[in-house]
Amino acid sequence: AKLIDLITVELPLYPLSIIAVPFMKYDMDRMFAYRHEKIKEILTIV
């Protein structure tokens, strides 16, 4: 099984906010890695 998250983000104050994209991507990657791990744990218990 494969879990896929599709995200669409619109940042305020574009194009100035473009500098925030790498930081936001890093945080979101960590958040979804954690989410995927927890879902995997929950599904193995069931």
Order of alpha helices (4+ residues) and beta strands (2+ residues): alpha
